[in-house]
């Protein structure tokens, strides 16, 4: 699936991911390939991206995630890599 992590001032990540773990407002959740459509709010916490080359962790300070047809878009208030 393709993943884009965007803040108001820059694009933090853009690429392929095999799994993404989010700090959801109602608890942590994970999205895999072919996930059902989803829109959720995010709390402050770790966003973990698993790619073929390894794992990357970003600290997000809230935001929104949309999952649709193997495209994941994260609109974060701010991100620390």
N, C-alpha and C positions, 0 to 999 in steps of 0.2 A: 504494500500500500504506500501511497505517497503521503508525506507529512510536511506541513508548513507550520512553523512557529513564528508568529509575528507580534511585535509590540508597536505602540504608536510611532516609534522613531526608527525602527529597523527590522529587518528579517533576520531572525536568530538561527533558524535551521530550515533547510529545504532539501528533501531527499527521500530515499526509500527506507522503510522501517518494517520489521517483521512483527513487532509488538510495541505498544506504548502504554505505560502505566500513568494514570492521572490522579492528582489529589482532588477528587470531587467534593463538592459541598456537602454531600451526604455520605462521604466515605470514599476510599480509594477504589478505583476500578481500572480494568485493562481492556484494551481494544486490540484485536487480532485481524488478520486478513479476512475479508468477506463479512465483516461485522454488520449487524443491522443498523439502519439509519438512527442517528442519535444526536441530540443537542443537550449539553450539560454545562452548568456553571462550575468553576474551579475555585478552590480555596488556595491559600498560600501553602506551598509544599513542594515536594520533589516530583518532577515529571521525568520519567525514565524511558529512554528511547533505546530499543534493541535493534541493531542493524547487523548486516552480515560481517562487518568489521569489528563488532563489539557493542559496548553499551555506553551511552552518554546520559548524564544526569544534569537537568536544569532545575533551578529553583524559581518557580513562578509565584507571583504575588497576586493571584486571582485572575479571573478571565472567563472565557467561554470556549468550548470545544464543539466542533461540528464534525460528524462522521457521515459520509455519504458516498456510496459506490467506490469503496477503497481509497477515498481521499479524506484525509484528516486535516482540518484547519483549526489551529489554536490561536485565538486572539487573546494575548496575555497583557495585563496591565504593565508588568515589568518582568524581566528575566535576568537571572544571574547564572552564567554557565559554570 
